[in-house]
Amino acid sequence: MMGKATRVIVDQSGERVEYTAVSSANLMAYIRELEGKLGAASRGGRAVGPLRFVW
């Protein structure tokens, strides 16, 4: 979704790693977009604390 050019690395033993490169600006914009969507789905956009059980 973020990267356009796929990079492939093959080491001496033949193991292969494939990834897409992304710029940090695009990545930060995507993170902000996801945070916005999560905030809209929560109660008023505020963070909810951890769940605690009382016995």
Secondary structure, DSSP 4 states (H G I P E B T S, - for coil): ----SEEEEE-TT--EEEEE---HHHHHHHHHHHHHHHHHHSSTT----------
